[in-house]
């Protein structure tokens, strides 16, 4: 049997491993689940299923499960409604109660309602 080859001593040393991997572009914080926030803050008027309380239909509360409503209202429009409220309705601003990422999470949940 031949002896094991000795490593070449004239080769440059291997580059050291980087101490930290590059940070991913996504936020390090886990994504916020909008459902618990929706159930806590929105379901009183909009109901857990998003169809809206029948008694509030006269106050222009939408059925957010309606395909037409979903098509007409983008996620950005839902965020805006959460931020500033909806004029001519009982929908008030939630900007003081929710951080921007929470507003976004609630809007994402609303956009999934069917």
N, C-alpha and C positions, 0 to 999 in steps of 0.2 A: 504494500500500500504506500502511496506517495504521501509525504507530509503535507499538511494543510498549507496553502499558500499564505505567505505573510502579507498583511495589508501594505500597499505601497506607501512609503513614508514621504514621498515627494508630492502627494496629492493634497490639495487645500483641505483644511478641516471642513466638515459638514457645517452648513449654516445652522445657527442655533434656532430652535423652535421659537416662533413668536410667542411672547408672554400671554397675549390675549388675542382671541380671534376677532376679526372686524365685526363691529356691531351690525346686526341685521337692520334693514330699513324700517321694519315694523316696530312699533313701540314695545319696549321690554315688558311693560305692564300687560297682564292678560286682558283680553277683550272684555268689555263690560256687557253683561247680559241685560238687555233692556226690559225683559219680561217682568222681573220683580218690581222695577221702578214703575212700569206701566200699571201693574196691578195695584200698587200703592197709591199712585197719584192720578191715574187716568180712569181706572175702572169704575169709580163712583159715578161718573157721567157717561163714559163710553162703553161700560160693561166689560167684563173680562174677555168676551169674544170680539169686541170692537164694533158691534152692531148699533150701539147707542141705546140709552134708556128710552123706552117708548114715550114717557112723559116729557122728554126733552126734544122730541121731534119738532114740536112747534117753535122751538128756539134754535132751529137750524143745526141740530147735532147730526153729523153725517153717519151713515153706515159705512165704516171704514173697511168692511169686507167686500163691499160692492166693487165689481170689476171696473165700472166706469169711474168711481171715485179713485180707485187705486191707479188707474191709467192717467187721470187728470192731475193727481197730486204726487209729485216726485218726492224723493227722500228729502231733498233740500227744502221743498215747500213745507214738509212736515216739520223739519227743524225750525224753519222760520215761524210757523204757527206756534210751536212750543216756546220759542224765544220771545215773541211779541204779542201773542194772543191772536184772536180772530175778531176783527171789528164786526159789530152787529150780532154777536153771539155772546154766550156766557163764558166762552173760552178765554181765560186770562193767561198772562205771561208766566212761564215757569223758569225764566232766566235766573231769578234769585234763588230758586230751590235746587236747580240742577247745574252741574258743571258742563262745559261744552261737550266733553266726551260722553256724558250721561244723556244729554239732549240727543246726540247722534245715535246712541244705543237705543233709546226709546223710539226714535224715528225709524231705525232699522227694523225694530220689532213690529211697529205699525205697518210697515211696508210688506211684512210677511203674513199679515192677517188675510184670511180667506173665508 
